[in-house]
Amino acid sequence: MTKVATFSKHRAHKISDREILLRDYRIAQESRQASLMGRKEVFMGKAKFGIFGDGKELAQLAMARYFRDGDFRSGYYRDQTFMFAIGQSNVREYFAQLYAHTDVNLDPASGGRLMNGHFATRSLNEDGTWKDLMKMKNSAADISPTAGQMPKLLGLAYASKLYRQNPELRSLTQFSDNGNEVAWGTIGNASTSEGMFFETINAAGVLQVPMVVSVWDDGYGISVPNEYHTTKGSISDVLRGFQRNDDQKGYEIFVVKGWDVEGLDRAYSNAARIAREEHVPVIIHVIEMTQPQGHSTSGSHERYKSKERLEWEREYDCILKFREYLVSHSIATDEELDKIDQEAKQYVKSEKEAAWNAFSKEIKGELNEAVALIRQASKASAQKVHLEQMADDLSKTLNPIRKDVISTARRALWMLRTEPEENKTPIRTWLKELSKLNEDRYNSHLNSESDCQVAKILEIPVQFNVDSPMVDGREVLQACFDHLLKSDPRFLAFGEDVGKIGDVNQAFAGLQAKYGESRVTDTSIRECTIIGQGIGTALRGLRPMAEIQYLDYIHYALMTLSDDLASLQYRTKGGQKAPVIVRTRGHRLEGVWHAGSPMGMLLHSLRGMLICVPRNMTQAAGMYNTLMRADEPALVIECLNGYRLKEKMPANIGEFTVPMGKPEILKTGRDITVVTYGSMCRIVMDAAKDLHEMGIDIEVIDVQTLLPFDLNHFIVESIKKTNRVIFADEDVPGGASAFMMQQVLEEQKAYYYLDAEPVTIAAKPHRPAYSSDGDYFSKPSIEDVVEKAYQIMHEADPNRFPAL
């Protein structure tokens, strides 16, 4: 049954010595003062928003005592005390993040890109190479969506299991010490209502991984009490069926009060030992926590908490109880603790001011430059009075931000628009210089900027022997995966039906038997945590291929892909990477829930990932080879109807690479450029034969990847020749076809070379009905392509191409 860690004067072991207890008390007070002062900074207008960890200090100190080098945290935005305690954040950095300071040396977690309380350690050197993660305490980069930290927590813990089970990984000592690392997760009580929490808990129990989940339970989720959130009002009661016993594997579950000094220490000591040594997951339900300032700066908790509850929270504040414990056990006197309280307050105040001065000094320097330039321009301007007023207003701005500075300078240029160039040039030049700096501050690192980015991977052409056999497309993939498994022990694949049967289309057939279950693994039906397994294992130096069985099922995992994986490099400004290969299949599949082409959704949601759309399995294999040499996450969408089509077996199956962002001409032509990808390549190529008989010669271009898209502006060169273009795909109207059109017409300036209106060919705005007829009347057909192309030529020369 659930183990309850209660306060006891008869400890099973000694917590620590006096110095460490007093150090913890000091950290708790510093953290509390950071919360109190942080809230005031928001209300003073010096920060946009604040969310704080007050009331959670004591439990986080207990957790920190058992967190070792090499361990990983995947938590949420109330864990500041823990991060202070393990030495991976400090008060000055905390306030730098609150102010959104863009210098990663001052806000190493995010470079000013995330609101306060979002923690991350920098796993990478400046050049994008890995640090020795075993010589540091690690935190995966936080995200705001509730329970969003849970899927990757599973992967972080699963990596320890893989490192322990697979002897071939023993040499990777910068990532693991024989799998002895624990993944520590934290979550608020209300967020345990999310599906991602339950999915992760179930998966970790099945996998039996070293994971410790702490639930910080203060009884509310913003204004909503536990009885509205959780059956029985207690998540540990709900999860009691997960408790392991003599006959069944499962969890160890502890319940402990958030103000119980010895109970907390006992719970975390036992949890760390069980998870680290036995690889058994643990849940610690920390109850009777408080939240003295309410949920955030957006409102007051006094609106929804009773007077009795507020009084109880004051009495059972964990720092007050910690103080009582230290005095009652003769560890410290009231006078000693008063001194620590005062020193903590002064320290936090000075660190806050240092963080603000560093932040504001940088902006004020730019402000002063702008003011000087505007005043200088005003001297010879007909708009002198207005410009001087702009400079005066800017110079008097209270707590200025960069927007104030740049916006004013740009508007000054508007005012100078009719004046001589020499009067505009200084401001214009200054704005261009700052634009480069601001590009780095706010827009860099969406993708990898290391030497392993896909753009720097050497292209190696596919080779065929004279006697290369014709095989099913799935056999090309099977040979590719066999080579990757053999040549790189970091590579592993997992997903629904991937293991024993070798995936539903047999590309991994026989490979689990050959390489073992730790390399080719079946999972349950849980797309969200399959992606989480990928993120967590990739964060720990492995090269996972996470399979989503069909593209339509990716909706289950979209939040994790979008909010966590795709934004990881960006939100850490190059501090972390997770080069996960997400493998799936789609296109031309029949049925409402197997349509397989939500490309616009993916393009809009997954900036920061590569989206690869190979037309056949040889192209897919080359893309996998490229991705394994690179360090960027990618989604590869194989053509579902291509596994049984015949292809030549490449002679250099494990070596050839397909470049990303480089389209390929499948057929040259003079009349119309047709831009397409994936399964539509076959449709368009078949249509080209019919068009040829009608006297129309189309040029067919396979873009190969949608992200990145045609990096060298290859497509516009074709349009310069044909002066006409069709964008064809299977997405809904306005989806990927509109994306491709925008990229080519606007980015590549192809509009100026067109003699005819650009045309898109897309599916209907609904999902296809079942059966081949449903597919035919819902998605583009050969006839659709032929008739669209013919209509373009009819408009150009109706005599030669009379109306159909």
N, C-alpha and C positions, 0 to 999 in steps of 0.2 A: 504494500500500500504506500501511498504518498508519505514521504518522510518530512516531518516538520522540524525545522531547526529552531529551537526555542532558546530564550535567554537563560543562561545558567551560570551560577557562580563556580561550578565545578567543570571547567573547560576540559575537553578531551586533550588539548594541546595548548601550548602557549602561543598567543597571537604574535607577539613581537616584543621587542624591548621598548623602553621608555622613549628613547630618541625617535624611533620610527613612529610610535603612536603620536608624539607631539608634532612630528613632521606632517603626519596625515591630518591632524587637527588644523595645522596651519594651511595646508592645501585646501581643506574644506572651507575655511574662512575666506581664503583668497577667492575661491570659486564662487562663494555666495556673494561676496562684495562685487565680483565681476558681473554677476547677474543683476544685482541691485543698481549698480552704476550704468550698466548697459541699457537698462530700461529707461533711465533718465536721459541718456544720450539720444535715444530715439525721440523722446518727447521734446527734447531741445532742438530737434531738427538736424542733428549732426549725423543721423543714420536713418535709413529708410524704414526698417522693420527690425524687430528683435524677438528672439525666442530663446529661452534660457533653461538651465539645468538645475535651478534651485529646488531643494527638497530631495534630490537624488544623490546627494554627495556621499553619504556614508556607505551605501551599497557599492558605489563605484570605486571607492577606496579599497573595499574588501576584494573586489574583482581584480583591481590592479596589482594586489600583492601576489597573485598567482599567475599573472600574465608574463610569459617569458619571451626572450628574444626568439624570433622566428614565428611566434604566434601571430594570428591575424584577428582584427576586430572588423565586424560588419554591423554598424549600429545606426543610431539616428541622432537627431540634433539636440539631445539633452545630455550628451556624454562628456561635457567639458571637464568635469572633475576627474574622470578616468584618464582623459588625454593629458591633463596636467600631471597626474600621478605617475604615469608611465614615461613622462619626459618627452612626449611627442607633440606637445603644444604648450604655450605659455600665455600669460595674461596679455602681453603686448601683441602677440600674434592674434589672440582672440579679438582684441579691439581693432586691429588692422583689418580683420575680416568684416567686423561690424561696419567699419567705415568704407569697405570695398576698396582697399588699397591694392592697386594692380601690380605691385612689386612682389614676385614670388619669394624673394628673400624675406619679406615682411609678412606676407600671408602665403606660406608654402603650401597650404592645403589647396588653394584654388586661385591664387593670384587675383583676388577681388571679384571672382566670377560667381561666387555663391554667397547667400546670406549667412549670417553668423551661425555657429554651431554645426557647420558641415565640415567634417574632419577628413583628412587624408594624409598619409605619409608619402614621401616621394620615393617610389621604388626604383626610379630611373635616374641615371646620370644625365647631365645636360645634353649629351649626344644621343640619348635614347637607349643606351645599353643598360643592362640590369645591374643594380647594386647587389651586394651580398645581403639577402633578406634575412639570413640567419644571424646576422650581427646587429639587428635592429628589431624594435617592436613595431609591428605593422598595422596600419589601418586602411582597409579598402575605402575608396572615396564614397562619401555619403551621398544619398539622394533624398529629396523631400517627400515623394509619394509614400503614403503610409504603408508599411510592410514591404516596401520596395527593396529593403536591405536583405530580405530573407532568402530569395533565390540564390544570390551569389554566395551567401553564407554556407549554403549546402555545398557549393563547389569548392570553397576554401577548405572545408573539412574533408571533402572527398579526395582532395589532392593528397592529404596526409595518408589516407588509406592506400592510394596508388603508390606513393613513395615507399610505404612499408611493404606492400605486396610484390612490387616489381623490382627484382634485383638489378635490372638494367638501368634503373634510375639512380642507383647509389652514388654515382659519380657527380650528380648534380647537387653538390654540397652547399651551394649558395642559396638553394631553395628548400632544403629539407635535411633533417637529421633522422633518417630512417622513419619518417612519418610520426615523430613525437610531438608535432605541433598541434595546438588546439585552436579551433576557430570559435571566437567568442561573439555572440550576437546579442544585441539589445533591442527591445521593442517596448512601446507603451501598451498598457493594458487594452485600450480601446482598439488599437491596430491589430490585435489578435483576432478581431472579427473578419479581417480580410482573408480572401481565399489563398493568397500567396503564403500567408502564415501556415494555414493548415496543410497546404500542399507540401511546403518545406518540411514541416514536422513529420508528416507521413513518410516522405522520401528518405529523410535522415534516419528514421527508425528502421526502414527496410534496409538501407545501406549500412547501418551501424558505423557511423563516422564520428570522429572526436569533435563534437560540437556542443558548446554550452550556451544555452539561450536564457538570457535574463529578461524577465517581464517586469518593467517598472510600473507598479500598480498604485496609482494615487486615487483610484475610485471613480475617475471621470474620463471622458473624452470630450474635451472642451466643456460644454455645459451638460453633457448627457451622462448620467450615472451608469454604473456597471450593470444594473438590472436591465437596462435597455440594450446593452452591448452583448452580454454573455449569458448563455444558459447557466442557471444556478448562481449567476453573479460572480463566478470564479473560474478563471481559465484552468487552474490546476485541477479543480474538480472535474471539469469537462474532459481533460486529458488523462484522467486517472486510468483509463483503459490502455494507455500506452506504457504504463509502468511495467518494467520487466519483472519476471519471476523465475523460479527455478527451472521452468519448462519452456519459457518463451523469451525470446529476445525483445528488447524494447528500450525504454528510457529509464533513467533514474530521475525522480522528480523530488525537488525540495521546495518547501514553503517556509519563508522566513520574513520577519518583520523588518521594515526598512530602517528602524531606529535601534535594532538589537545588535549591539556591537559584537558580542561573542557569537551569537547565532549566525550573523552574516559571515564572519570569518570561518566558522565551521562549515557552513554550506559551500563556500567557494573553495575551501581547501579540499573537501571531499569531491566536489564536482571536477576540479582540475585533475585530481588523481585518477578518478574513474575514466574521464575522457581521454587523458593522456596515455595512461597505461593500458586500459582495456579497450579503447576505441568504442566506447558506449556513449551515445548522446545523453545530455543532461538538460533538464529544464529547472530553472530556479525562479519561482514565483515570489517576487518581493512585494509583500503587501504592506498596508498601512504607511505608504509613502505620502508625502505632502507636496504641494505645488504653491509655495507662498505668494507668488506674483500672478498666479493664474496661467492660462495657456500661453499667451504671448502679449505683445504690446497692442494688439488689436482690440482688447476688451478687458473688463474686470471680472474676476471670478466671484466677486461679492454679489453679482447679479443673480447667480444661480445656486450658491452654497448657503445653507442655513447658518444662523449665528452659532448654533451648537457645533456644526462642522468646522467653522472657522476657528472657534475656540479650541476644539480638539487639535486642529492642525498647528496652532500656536504651541500647545502643550507638548505635542509629540513631534515637533520639528527635530529632524535627525541630528542636527548640529547641537542643539540644546541637550538632547539625550547623550550625545557623545561627550559633551562637557560634563554632564552629571556623572557619567561612567568614570571619566578620568579623575574627577575629584573624589568620588566615593571609593575608588580603588587606590587612593593615595598615590596616583601616578603624577598628578600635578595639582597645584593649588589654584584657587580662584584668581589670585594675583598674577600667577604665571600665565594663566589663560587670558586674563584681561589684557596683559601685555601683548600676547600673540594676536588678539583681536585687533588691537590698535595698530600694531605693525602691519597686519594684513590689509587693513583699510588704507593705510598710508601707501603701502606698496602698490596696491591696485590702482589707487588714484594717480600715483606717479607714472605707472606703466600706461595707464589710459591716456594721460596727457602726452607722454612720449609718442604713443601711437598716433594720436591726433595731430601733434606737431609735425611728425614725419609725413602724414597724409596731406595736411593742409599746406605745408611749406611747398610741396611739389606743385600743387595746383596754383597757389598764390604766385609762384614764380612765373608760371605760364600766363596767369592773369595780368601780372605787371608788364610782361612783354607785349601782350595784346593791347593794353591801355596805351603803352608808349607808341606802338605802331599806329594806332588810330589817331592819337593826338598829333603825331608827326604828319599823317596824311591830311589832317584837318587844316593844317597851316596854309596849304595851297589849294584848298578845295572850296567850291561854291557852297558846299554843304557843311561848312565849318561849324555852325551852331549845332546842327543835329549830331554831327560826329563827336563834338565835345561833350554833348549831353550823354551820348552812348558811352563814352569813356568814363564820365563821372558816375553814371549808374552802375557800370561794371565794377569800378573800383570800390564802390560802397556796398557791394553785395555781401550779405551776411552768410557765412559758411558756403562759399561758392563751390560749385562742382565744375567738371570740365565742360559739361553741356553749356553752362553760362558763358564760358570763355569762347568756345568755338562758335556757338550760335551768334554771339555778338560780332565776332570778327567776320563771319560770313555775311551778316547783314550790313556791316560797314562796306564790304565790297559791293553789295547791291547799290548802296548809296553813291559809290564812286564809279558806277558802270559807264558813265558818259565822259569821264575825265581821262586825261592823258595816261598812257601806260606807266610812265615812271612814278605816278602817284599811287597806282594800284599794285605794282610789282612787289614791294616789301611785304604787304599783308598776304598776297597770294603765295609768295614763296614760303613764308612762315607757316601758312596753313598746310601747304604740301608737305613740309618737313614734319609737322605735328601729325598729319594724316598717317604717315608711315609709323610713327610711334604708337598712335592709337590703334592702328591695324594690329600691331603686336599685342597691345594691351587688351583689346576686346574681341579680336576676331581670329587670332592665330590658333594653331594646333587643333583644328577640327579633325584633321587627319595626321598621320605620322609625319614628322619632319626629320626623321633619322635617316641614316644611310640604308636602312632596310625598308624604306617606303617603297610601294610597288613601282613607282616611277623610276626607281634606280635598279630594279631587278633586270638583269641581262636577258634579252630575248634570245631563246634558243629554238630554232625552227624544228617542227616535227619532221622526222625522217621515216621513210618506208623502204623496206627491202623489195627487191624484184619479186620475191616469193612471199611477201607479207600476206597472211591469210585474211579473208573476209570473215568477220565474226560479228556476233550480236554486240550492239553498242554497250550493253552492260558488262561485257567481258573486257572491254577496253578500260572501264572504270575499275573493275576487279583487279586487273593487272596493275593499274596505277596505285590503288590502295595497298595491294600486296607489297609493292616496292616501298611505299612510304612507311608501312609498318616495319618492314625489314631494315630500312636504312636509318630510321630516326626513332629511338625509344621514347621520345617525348610525345609522339603522335598516338592518339587514341581516338576511338569513335564510339559514340553511344546514342541510343535513341530507341524508339518503339520498333521492335522486331529486327533491330540491326544485328543482334548477336547470333542466336542459334540458327535462324533461317537465312541470315545474311542480308537483311532488309527485304522489303516487299518486292523489290525488283532485282534482287540477287547480286547486287554489286559487291557485297561483302560475303558472298557465299563461300563457306569453307574457311574463312579467315579467323573466326573465333577459335575453331578447333586447332588452327595452326599457331596462333599467337596468344591464346588464352583470354579468359573473361575480363581481365583487367585492361586489355587493349581494345577489344571489340565487345561491347556490352549492351545487353537489353535493359530497357527501362520500362517503367509503368507509363500509363497514358497521363502525361503531366508536362505539357509543352513549356510552361513558364519556368519550371525548375530544371528542365533539360537545358534551357539557355543559361539558367543560373549555374548549373554544373560547369558549363563551358566558361562562363566569366570567371568563376572562382578558380578553376584549375589553370586557366590562362594567366591569371594574376600571380600564380605561383610557379610560372616558368614552363608549364606544359603546353602542348599544341593540340587542343581538343577540336574534334569535328562533332558538333552537336546537330543531330538530325531531327528535323521536323518532317513528319512522314509525308504530308501533303501541304502545299503552300497555303491552302485555305485555313489550315489549323494554326497558322502563324498568328492569327488574331489573339489566341490565348496568351501568346508570349510578347505581344507587341509593346506593351508598356515597359517590360524589362529590356527589350531590345532598344527601344527609343530613349527612355529616360536614364538607363544605366549604361549599356554597352556602347551605343552610338555616340554618347556625349562624354565618354570617359576621358579621352585624351584632351578634349576641349576644357572640361570643367576642372581638370587638374593642371591645365596649361603644360601638358607634356610630362606630368609627374608620374602617371601610371598608364599602362597599356594592357589590353587583353585581346591578343590576336586570335579570336575565336573564328573558326570556319563554320558557318551555319549552312548545312546542306539540306536542300529540299527539292521538290519537283512540282511542276505545274504546267499550265498551258494545254489547251485542246482537250482537257478532261471534261467529261460530260456530267451535267447535273448542277443543281442550284448551289450545293455545298462542296462541289468539286470543280468549280470553274477555273480556278488556278491562275488568275491574272489580275490581282489587285495592285497593279504596279504603281499607280499614282499615289495610293496610300503609303506604299513603302518608300517611294521617292521623297515624299513630304515628311515622313516620320523618321527616316534612318539616315539623315545627313550625319556624316562621321563614320559611316560604314561604306564598304564597297558593295555595289549590287551588280552581280555578274549574271548574264543571261545567255549562256552558250547555246548554240544551235544544234549541237550534237555532242556525243560523249567524248570524242577526241578533244574537242575544244574545252569541254569541262575538265578533262584530265590535265590539260595544259594549264588551265586556271588554278587547279589545286596545286600543281607543282610551283606555280608562281607564288601563290599565297603562303606556301610552306617556307619559302625563302624570305617572305616579307613579314612585317610585324603589325599588320592592320587587320581589324575584324572585317568579315565579309559575309554576305549572303549569296549563295550560289543556287540558282534555280535551274535545275535540269529539265529537259523536255520529257514529259511523261510518256509521250508516244514514241520516244526514240530508243528505248532499251532493247527492243527486238529488231530494230532496223540494222542493216548490215553496214559495217565500217571496216576499213583496213586497220589491222593491229600495228600501231607505231613500233618502229624498231628501237627507239629511244624512249620507251614508255615512261620512265621515271625522271627523265632529264629535260624534255622539251618544255618550254614555257610559252604561255600566251600573254602578251602585254595587255595591261589594263588601260582603258581609255584610248585604244587604237582600233578604229573600225577596219573592216576588211571588205574589199570589193569582191562579191561573189560572181558578178557578171558585168562586163563593161557594156555601155550603151550610149546613144547619142541624144535620145528624145526626152526622157524623163528620169530623174533620180528618184529611186524608191529607197527610203531609209526604214529599216526594220530590225528585228532581232528574234531570237528564240525560234519557236515552232513556226512563226510566220515566215521565216526564211524559206521553208519548203513550199508554203502556199504561194509566196511571191515568185519563187523560181519556176514553179509549175505554171503560174499565170504568164510568166515571161515567154514561155513557149507558145502559148496561144496568141499572145500579142505579136510575137514575131511573124506568125502566119498572117496577121492583119497589117503587117508593114510597120509595126511600132517597136522600137528598139529601146528597152528600158535598161538603166544601170541599177544594179541591186547592191545595196550596202548593208552589211550586218554590223551594227554598232558594237556588238560583243559585250560591252559593259555600259550600264546606264549611269552608274557612279563609279569611277569618273566617266565623263562623257566627252569623247573626241577631243582630247587635250590639244592636239596640234591643228585643229580646224581643217581636218581632212575632207569633211563632207562638202564644205562650201566650194572646194575646188571642182568637185563633180558638178555642182549646180552652175558654176561659171560656164561649163561646157553645155549642159542640157537646158538651162534656164527654166526648168520646171521641177517641182518636187512633190512627192507624196510621202507622208509619214504613216506607217502602217503598224498596228499592233492589236492585241486582243483585249486591252483594258477598256473600261467604259469611256465614252466620249469625254474629252477634256482631261483624260488621265495621262498616261505616259506619252501618248501621241502629242498632246499639248506641250508637255515638257520638252520633247525632242524638237518641236517646232520653235519654241522659245529659244532654245540653245542655238539652233542653226540660224534662224532668221535674225534674232536680236544679238546674241553673243558673237556669232560669226559674220554678221552683216550680210547674210545671203539675200535679204530682201532686195537689195539693189541690183541683183542679177536675175531677178525673176521676170519672165514675160507672161506668166499666168498666175492666177490665184493659187497659193499653196493649199494642198488638200490633205486632210487626215482620213484614214480609214481605221475605224475602231469597232468594238463590239456594241451591242445595244446597251442602253443604260440600265439593264437588269441582268441578273445572273441567268445563265443558260438553263433552259428546261432540260429534263432528262431525255436521253436517247440521242442517236445521231441526228435525227431531225431537229431536236432541240438545239443541238450544237450548230447545225447548219443555219438555222434561222436566227441565231443569237450572236454568233461570232463571224468575223470576216471569212469569206470563202474565196476560192479561185475566181469565181464569176464576179464577185464584188471588186476584186483588184482589177480584173480585166476591164470591167465597165467604167470604173473610175478613171483609169488611165486612158481608155478610149475617149471618154468625154472631154478630157483635157486636150487631146489631139483634135477632136471634132471642133472645139472652139477655136483652135489655132488654124485649122484648114478643113472647113466643112465640106469642100468639094472632094478632097481626097479621103476624108473620113466622115461619110454621111451619117446622120443620126441612126442609132440602133433601133 
